[in-house]
Amino acid sequence: MKRFLIIAMIAALFSASASAQTGLKKVYNEEINQLEQIDKAVAQAKREGKFVICQLGGNWCPWCLKFADYISKDSDITKIINDNFVYIHVNYNPRMAKSKDEAVAKRAAALMKRLDNAGRFGYPVFIVLDKNGKVIHIQDSGYLEEGEGYNKEKVMRFFKNWTPKAVNL
């Protein structure tokens, strides 16, 4: 029992240390119903003539937090997002699908079905929904990366190519 407590304490310290080292803001709300979150974003997008971008991932994912931080610090990227999209962080952990809690597992399956099984690309993954909530594109974030971060030209190209104006020409 003592050994278990020591291992648990070391794991907790490591986790706290890793979180402190990244210093990145947690952006995923782990308490809300993701399907309702998406429905609200689609309703807003429809009212505003925008599309929805779901950044699927979680606070457990360093690359998810890096991307959220990256786009928040670049005014060009922030502008194209604000002008064209309702941008939401949709919390998902692959372990949810294997949860012993049947309700959690069912919601995870429904979420993956709703987002065309976007998790197959890894995390974060970006799902573009039109104003009616239809999945029109899934973007693997790996194509936007460069070194330990993201490539601005590739990120901008992704957003520009999936604006309502670009898609509906």
N, C-alpha and C positions, 0 to 999 in steps of 0.2 A: 504494500500500500504506500509505503514511504517513497519507494522508487517511482511509482506512478505520479505522486504529487510533485516530485522533483522534475520529472519529464514534463509534466503539465506546466509547471512554472517556467521552465526553460523555453517551451514552445510559446507561452504567452509573452515572455520578454522578447523573443526573436520577432514575433508578430508586431509588437509595439515598436520595436526598433526599426523594422522594415518600413512601417507606416511613417515613422518620424523621419526616416532618411529620404523618402520620396517627397514629403512635405506637400503633397498634392491634395487638393480639396476633394472630398467624397461627393459625387454628384448624383449617385443613384439612390432613389428613395426605395428602400427595401420593404416598406410597409404598405405600399399601395397596390391595388389590383392593376396589373399591367394591361389587361385587355380594356379596362375602363379608361386607363390613361391614354391608350391609343385612340379609343373612340372619341374622347374629349378633344384630342389633338386634331383628329380628322374633321370634327365639327367646326373647330376654330379655323382650320385651313380652308374649308369650304366657304366660310363667311368672308375670309380675307383674300380669296383667290390665290392661295399658296398650296404647296405640297408639304407633306410631313416627312421629316427624316427621323427615323428611330435609330439611335445609337444603342445597339444591343450589347450588353456586357454587365459589369458590376463593379462595385467598390473593391472586390477581390482581385481585379485585373489591372496591373500597373499600366499596360498600354491603353486601356480604356480611360484611365485617369489622365494619362499623358496627353491623349488626344483632346479631351475636354479642356485641359489647361492650355494646350497649344492654340486651339481656336479662339479661346477667350482673350488671348493676348495679342491677336493680330487683327487690326481694324479692317483690313480689306476682306478677310474671311468673315469676320463678324457682320460686316455690312451685307455681303451677299447672302448670308444665312438669314439675317433679319428681314431683308427685302423679299425673300422668296420662299422661306420655309418656316414651319412650326417645328422646332427642333426639340426632341425629347430624349432623355436617357431612360431606356427601358431595362430594368433590372432583370437579369437572368443568370443563373448559375447552372451549369450542366448537371450538377448533383440534384437539382430540383426534380428532374425527370425520373430519378431513381429513388425519390423520397419514399419512406415508409408511410408517410402521411398521404393518404389517397387523394385528398383535396389538393395538396401541393402538386403532386404528380399529374393530376388531371389538368390543373391550370397550366403547368409547364407544357404539357402536350398540346393544349389548346393554343397557347402562345406560339409555339413553334409552327403549328398548322397555320395560324393567322399570318405569320411572317414567312411563309414558304420555306420552312426549315433553314432559316438563314444561319443558324449556329454551325452549320456544316463548314463554314468558312473560317471559323475561329472567332476570336474576340479582340477588340471590338469589331463589329460588323455593322454596316450602315444599310438600312432598308428605306428606300424611297417609296412613299405612298402617294398616289394622286389625291386630288381633292375629294374623291369618293372612297378613299381608303384602300384602293387596289394596289398591290405590290407591283411597281413598274421597274424596279431595279434593286439588286442587292450588290453592295460594294464590299469586296474583301479589302480590309484595311492594310493588308500586307503590301498592296500595290501603291500605297500612299506613303510608305515608310522610307526613311533614309537614315542610315546609321542608327543612332539611339533615339531618333525623333521622326519627324514627318517632313516631307518635301512640299514647300508652299506651292510650287507650280502644279504639282500633281493634285494636291488638295483643292486648289482653285479650279482646275480643269474638271474635277469630279463635280463640284458644286455647280459650276457654270453649265455643264452638260445636262444637268438634271433639273434646271429651273423650269417652272411652268412655261415660260416663254420659249425656251429651247425645245422642250418636248412637244409643244403644241403649235409649232411653226407651220 
